[in-house]
Amino acid sequence: MLSLLLVLALASTGPPAAAPGPDAIARVRAEIERLRQSLKDHPLTGDEQEQIASACEAALKSSAEALDGGRLYQSLEGLGRATELLEGARYVAAKTATAAQGLPAFESEWAEASRALAAAGQGARERSWDRSRAAVRGLSESASGRVLPLLEGARGFAVATKPADGLFYIGQAQGVADFADFCASLEFKKKTARYPLRSMLPELHRLQEKATAAFQPPLSIDQHPRFIALNSSLKLGLELDAAQSYAGSAYHYLEAIRHYGMLEAPTLDAAAQAAVKTDLAAARARVAASDRDESLAQIFLERAASQVEHVDGSEPSADEWRSARVILDQVLPAYSASRPPAAGRVAASRRALRMTLVRWPYT
């Protein structure tokens, strides 16, 4: 067990960063700077575009701060958000003539983009992940899994609102595909034990049943946005599992665990907040010292660390304290339980390939 002295030291300094290949951190930093320079050299103009630019800058700032703090996986999450938004805005700006020509021109553009992204997706399924990490693979698979829904949404918005809105979604689809490729290109030092990828279908189904049972007033009213986020994570997790993208399904299962735990997580007093910092330091030290790929745990521990210790010194919100506690008490145990392969997983995964997804009830 860690001594109290070591725990307190880790609380202030944090554990060492993940062990990437020689250029992984440098490549992430370079990509952040490339997008920042793009915004400077080619500013987004117009009210809507300027709002997107502001959101991109915020995501890039968060990504850079996470990287500076040794939180590589959280940095990638922010980079993914920025890439998606910027590519969406750039696509609209480049296709103003298409937007002006109406729906027939949009349909032609959509068909061409869909063919290109489908070809890219086929290549993505043949990637080698020998020198990756489960969390990075999960982020890549999650991004790839959003390409088709974004393309489907593009047509819907083009018809329901205007072609420019549909073009933004096409650009987003290209952005998440680019981000998936970027994640897949990062190399890490090998660990002695890789994360054992397998179907998360039984866990996702059990959590779906618990979430459905919890969707009752007054909780369903008071926590309606949280239920939407919970269902979104479950839905994408199930879709990724059906596609045998098991790193992605594990990532979204753990995110769904966090959302579910937040539904009724209590407010923390000063003593409980101090305990969060101590427990978080110990958990991060334990995971960092492991010779296994623990990146799916690290990505959530990095998030908890950023929630309870703000770079600007500001006080965490009540929800941030609650989220950090849920990560420690519910997400980490769910992660530990997900590591060992269980009997019957392969059969469950094959059945998942033929499942039909339905909308969340009453939303």
C-alpha positions in Angstrom: 0.0 0.0 0.0 1.2 3.5 -0.8 2.4 5.5 2.2 0.6 8.7 3.0 3.7 10.6 2.0 3.7 9.1 -1.5 0.0 9.7 -1.9 0.3 13.3 -1.0 3.3 13.8 -3.3 1.4 12.2 -6.2 -1.6 14.4 -5.5 0.5 17.5 -6.3 2.7 16.2 -9.1 0.5 13.5 -10.7 1.8 10.2 -12.1 4.1 10.1 -15.1 2.5 10.5 -18.5 1.6 7.5 -20.6 4.6 5.9 -22.4 4.1 6.7 -26.0 6.5 6.2 -28.9 9.2 8.8 -29.4 7.0 11.1 -31.5 3.4 10.5 -30.2 3.2 13.5 -27.9 5.1 15.7 -30.3 2.6 14.7 -33.1 -0.4 15.5 -30.9 1.1 18.9 -30.0 1.9 19.6 -33.7 -1.6 18.8 -34.7 -3.0 21.2 -32.1 -0.7 23.9 -33.3 -1.6 23.2 -37.0 -5.3 23.7 -36.3 -4.6 26.8 -34.3 -2.6 28.3 -37.1 -5.3 27.3 -39.6 -7.8 29.4 -37.6 -5.4 32.3 -37.6 -4.5 32.1 -41.3 -8.0 31.5 -42.5 -10.5 32.9 -39.9 -14.0 31.7 -39.9 -16.3 34.7 -40.7 -20.0 35.2 -40.1 -22.0 34.8 -36.9 -22.4 31.0 -37.1 -18.9 30.4 -38.2 -17.5 32.7 -35.5 -19.3 30.7 -32.9 -17.8 27.5 -34.3 -14.3 29.1 -34.3 -14.8 30.0 -30.6 -15.7 26.4 -29.8 -12.7 25.1 -31.7 -10.4 27.5 -29.9 -11.8 26.4 -26.5 -11.4 22.7 -27.5 -7.8 23.3 -28.6 -7.0 25.2 -25.4 -8.3 22.3 -23.4 -6.4 19.8 -25.4 -3.1 21.7 -25.1 -3.6 22.1 -21.3 -4.3 18.4 -20.9 -1.1 17.6 -22.9 1.0 20.0 -20.8 -0.4 18.3 -17.7 0.6 14.8 -18.9 -3.0 13.8 -19.8 -2.4 12.5 -23.3 -5.7 10.6 -23.7 -7.8 13.6 -22.5 -5.8 15.8 -24.9 -6.9 13.5 -27.8 -10.6 13.9 -26.7 -10.3 17.7 -27.0 -8.4 17.4 -30.3 -11.2 15.2 -31.7 -13.8 17.8 -30.9 -11.8 20.6 -32.5 -11.1 18.6 -35.7 -14.8 17.7 -36.1 -16.0 21.3 -35.7 -13.3 22.9 -37.8 -13.7 20.5 -40.7 -17.5 21.0 -40.7 -17.1 24.8 -40.9 -14.4 24.6 -43.6 -16.5 22.3 -45.7 -19.5 24.8 -45.6 -17.1 27.7 -46.6 -15.7 25.7 -49.5 -19.1 24.7 -50.8 -21.0 27.9 -50.9 -21.8 27.5 -54.6 -23.2 24.0 -53.9 -25.4 25.4 -51.1 -26.7 28.1 -53.4 -27.8 25.6 -56.0 -30.2 23.8 -53.7 -31.0 20.2 -52.9 -30.1 18.6 -56.2 -26.5 19.9 -56.0 -26.4 18.9 -52.3 -27.4 15.3 -53.2 -24.6 15.1 -55.7 -22.1 16.4 -53.2 -23.4 14.0 -50.6 -23.1 11.0 -52.9 -19.6 11.8 -53.8 -18.5 12.3 -50.1 -20.3 9.1 -49.1 -18.4 7.1 -51.7 -15.0 8.6 -50.6 -15.8 8.0 -46.9 -16.9 4.5 -47.5 -13.7 3.7 -49.3 -11.7 5.2 -46.4 -13.8 3.2 -43.9 -12.9 0.0 -45.7 -9.2 0.8 -45.2 -9.8 1.6 -41.6 -11.1 -1.9 -40.9 -7.7 -3.3 -42.0 -5.6 -1.2 -39.6 -2.9 -2.8 -37.4 -3.2 -1.9 -33.7 0.0 -3.7 -32.5 1.6 -0.5 -31.3 -1.5 1.3 -30.1 -3.3 1.6 -26.8 -6.9 0.4 -26.1 -8.0 4.0 -25.2 -6.5 5.4 -28.4 -8.1 2.6 -30.4 -11.3 3.2 -28.7 -11.3 6.9 -29.6 -10.4 6.0 -33.2 -13.2 3.4 -33.5 -15.7 5.8 -31.8 -14.9 8.4 -34.4 -15.2 5.9 -37.3 -18.5 4.8 -35.9 -19.9 8.3 -36.1 -19.2 8.7 -39.8 -22.4 7.0 -41.1 -24.7 8.7 -38.6 -23.3 12.1 -39.5 -23.8 11.4 -43.2 -27.4 10.3 -42.5 -28.0 13.4 -40.5 -26.6 15.6 -43.3 -29.4 14.6 -45.6 -32.0 15.1 -42.9 -30.8 18.6 -42.1 -30.4 19.6 -45.7 -34.1 18.8 -46.3 -35.5 20.0 -43.0 -33.5 23.3 -42.8 -31.1 24.2 -45.6 -28.4 22.6 -47.7 -25.7 24.5 -45.8 -26.6 22.7 -42.6 -26.3 19.4 -44.4 -22.9 20.4 -45.8 -21.7 21.1 -42.2 -22.6 17.5 -41.3 -20.7 16.1 -44.3 -17.7 18.2 -43.2 -18.0 16.8 -39.6 -18.1 13.3 -41.0 -14.8 13.9 -42.8 -13.4 15.5 -39.7 -14.1 12.5 -37.5 -12.7 10.2 -40.2 -9.5 12.2 -40.3 -9.3 12.1 -36.5 -9.8 8.3 -36.5 -6.8 8.1 -38.9 -4.7 10.3 -36.8 -5.3 8.3 -33.6 -4.6 5.1 -35.5 -1.2 6.5 -36.7 0.1 7.1 -33.1 2.6 4.5 -31.8 3.2 3.5 -28.2 5.7 1.4 -26.4 4.5 -2.2 -25.9 3.2 -3.4 -22.6 3.6 -6.9 -21.4 -0.2 -7.4 -21.3 -2.6 -5.8 -23.8 -6.2 -5.0 -22.9 -8.2 -8.1 -23.8 -10.7 -6.9 -26.3 -14.0 -8.7 -26.3 -17.8 -8.1 -26.7 -19.3 -5.8 -24.1 -22.8 -6.8 -25.1 -23.9 -8.4 -21.8 -22.7 -5.4 -19.8 -24.3 -2.9 -22.2 -27.7 -4.8 -22.1 -27.6 -4.9 -18.3 -26.9 -1.2 -18.0 -29.6 -0.5 -20.6 -32.1 -2.4 -18.4 -31.1 -0.4 -15.3 -31.3 2.9 -17.1 -34.7 2.1 -18.5 -35.9 1.1 -15.0 -34.5 4.4 -13.6 -36.3 6.5 -16.2 -39.2 7.4 -14.0 -40.4 10.8 -12.6 -39.2 12.8 -10.9 -35.7 11.6 -11.9 -36.5 11.4 -15.6 -37.6 15.1 -15.4 -34.9 16.4 -13.2 -32.1 14.5 -15.0 -33.5 14.5 -18.5 -30.2 15.8 -20.2 -28.2 13.2 -18.3 -30.6 10.4 -19.5 -30.1 11.7 -23.1 -26.3 11.5 -22.7 -26.6 8.1 -21.1 -28.7 6.7 -23.9 -26.3 8.2 -26.5 -23.4 6.4 -24.9 -25.3 3.1 -24.7 -26.5 3.4 -28.3 -23.0 4.1 -29.8 -21.6 1.4 -27.6 -24.1 -1.2 -28.9 -23.4 -0.1 -32.5 -19.7 -0.4 -32.1 -20.0 -3.8 -30.4 -22.1 -5.0 -33.3 -19.3 -3.9 -35.6 -16.8 -5.8 -33.5 -15.1 -2.5 -32.6 -14.6 -3.7 -29.1 -12.2 -1.0 -27.8 -14.8 1.6 -28.8 -17.7 -0.3 -27.2 -15.7 -0.6 -24.0 -15.0 3.1 -23.9 -18.6 4.0 -24.4 -19.7 1.4 -21.8 -17.5 3.0 -19.2 -18.8 6.5 -20.2 -22.4 5.2 -19.8 -21.5 3.9 -16.4 -20.3 7.4 -15.5 -23.6 8.9 -16.8 -25.7 6.4 -14.9 -23.7 6.9 -11.7 -24.2 10.7 -12.0 -28.0 10.3 -12.0 -28.2 10.1 -8.2 -24.6 10.9 -7.0 -24.7 12.9 -3.8 -23.1 16.3 -3.3 -19.7 16.1 -1.6 -18.7 18.1 1.5 -15.2 19.4 2.2 -14.0 16.1 3.8 -15.4 14.1 1.0 -13.7 16.3 -1.6 -10.3 15.9 0.2 -10.9 12.1 0.1 -11.4 12.3 -3.7 -8.0 13.9 -4.1 -6.3 11.3 -2.0 -8.1 8.3 -3.6 -7.5 9.8 -7.1 -3.8 10.2 -6.5 -3.5 6.6 -5.3 -5.5 5.2 -8.2 -3.5 7.1 -10.8 -0.2 5.9 -9.2 -1.4 2.3 -9.2 -2.5 2.4 -12.8 0.7 4.2 -14.0 2.9 1.6 -12.3 1.1 -1.3 -14.1 2.9 -3.1 -16.9 -0.5 -3.7 -18.6 -2.3 -1.5 -21.0 -4.5 0.4 -18.5 -5.3 3.3 -20.9 -9.1 2.8 -20.7 -8.8 3.4 -17.0 -6.3 6.3 -17.5 -8.6 8.2 -19.8 -11.2 8.5 -17.1 -8.7 9.1 -14.3 -7.2 11.9 -16.4 -10.7 13.4 -16.7 -11.3 13.2 -13.0 -7.9 14.9 -12.3 -8.8 17.8 -14.6 -12.2 18.1 -12.9 -10.8 18.5 -9.4 -7.6 20.5 -10.2 -8.3 23.3 -12.6 -5.3 24.8 -14.5 -6.5 28.3 -13.7 -6.9 27.6 -10.0 -10.6 28.0 -10.0 -12.8 25.9 -7.7 -14.4 22.7 -9.2 -18.2 22.7 -9.5 -20.3 20.4 -7.5 -20.9 18.2 -10.6 -17.2 17.9 -11.2 -16.6 16.6 -7.6 -19.5 14.2 -8.1 -18.1 13.0 -11.5 -14.6 12.4 -10.0 -16.2 10.3 -7.2 -18.3 8.3 -9.6 -15.2 7.6 -11.8 -13.4 6.2 -8.7 -16.3 4.3 -7.2 -18.1 3.0 -10.3 -16.2 3.4 -13.5 -12.9 1.9 -12.2 -14.6 -1.2 -10.8 -16.6 -1.6 -14.0 -13.3 -1.4 -15.9 -11.6 -4.0 -13.7 -14.5 -6.3 -14.2 -14.4 -5.9 -17.9 -10.7 -7.1 -18.2 -11.1 -10.8 -17.8 -12.7 -12.6 -20.8 -15.9 -14.4 -19.8 -17.6 -17.6 -21.2 -20.2 -17.1 -23.9 -18.8 -13.7 -25.1 -18.2 -14.8 -28.7 -21.7 -16.1 -29.1 -23.2 -12.9 -27.7 -21.1 -10.8 -30.1 -22.3 -12.8 -33.1 -25.9 -12.2 -32.1 -25.2 -8.5 -31.8 -24.5 -8.4 -35.5 -28.2 -8.9 -36.2 -29.7 -6.7 -33.5 -32.1 -3.9 -34.2 -31.7 -0.6 -32.2 -34.7 1.4 -31.1 -35.1 4.9 -29.8 -34.9 5.7 -26.1 -38.5 5.7 -24.7 -40.3 9.0 -24.1 -37.6 11.3 -25.6 
